[in-house]
């Protein structure tokens, strides 16, 4: 996925957090459930659960003209807010979201 890293208001909340904003052309790469429209808008925001400080610094330098690329290894669809992704082994990073 290509995108930028933005401090933005979390959908459905007043809290702000850093989110990975996917470039429009890459939204089609999301799993089908993530492309569900909410109020006529497909969310292009992802929360990276296992973001490292080094990657955060690199993403903050990305621009719309020069987006950064990340490889997503895990995906959790949060129906109430932003989808959560993992860039490392998903079983470890997303364990707190997955109920057994």
N, C-alpha and C positions, 0 to 999 in steps of 0.2 A: 504494500500500500504506500502511496505517496501522499504527503501532506505537510502541514505546518503544526506548530505547537502554540496554543493560544490560552491565555488566562481568560476564562469565559464563565458565565453563569451556567450552572448545571440545570438542564431542562427540568422543570417541575419543582425548582428550588430557588432560594435567593442566595445560596452559597456559591462562591466562585472557586474554581480549581483549574489546573492546567489540563487541557484536553488536546488530543491529537485530532486535527481537523483534516479529513480525507479530501483530496482534490476531487472535483466533480466527476472526472472521467474514471476514477477508481472505485466509486461507490458500487458499481456493478459487480465488483469482486467480493462484496460482502455476502455472507450466507443469506438466503432468501428471507428468513424470519427477521433479519436485521433491517431489511429494506421496507418493512411495514411502515406505511405513512401514519403519522400522528398529526392531526389537524392539517392534513394536506402537505406535510413537509416530511421528507425522508431525512433522518438525522445523519449528519456526516461527522459526528463527534464520537470519539472513542477514549476511554480511560485505560491507560496502560498500567496494569497492576504491578508489574515487576520492573518498572523503569529504573535504570541506574542513573546516578548523578551525571556520569559522562555522556550517556545518551540524551538526557534532558538538556544538557548544555548544547549538544549538537543540534537537537531539534529546535531549540529556541533561536538558532541562527537561520533556520529555514524561512524562505519567503514564498509567496504565491508563484513568483517567477522561477524560483529554484527550490522546489519542495524537497524534503528529505524522504528517504525510503525506509520503511521498516518491514520486517517479515513477521507475520503473526502466526504463532504456533498454537494458540488456544483462543477460544471465543466464548463469552458468556453473555447471553442476551438478558439485560435487566429491563423488564417491561415497564418499570416505573421511572427509569431515567436513562442514563447513558450505557451503551454496551461496554463491557469490560473485556480487554484482550490481554494476552500474554505473549511475550516475545521469547520466553524461555520455556522449558517443559511445562505444559499447561497443567498437568496433574498437581504439581507443587504450587504454582502461582495462583491457581484458581480454586484451590481446595476449600477455602472458606465460603465460596459461593455455591459449591456443589454439595448437595445433601445426599447422603447415602441411605 
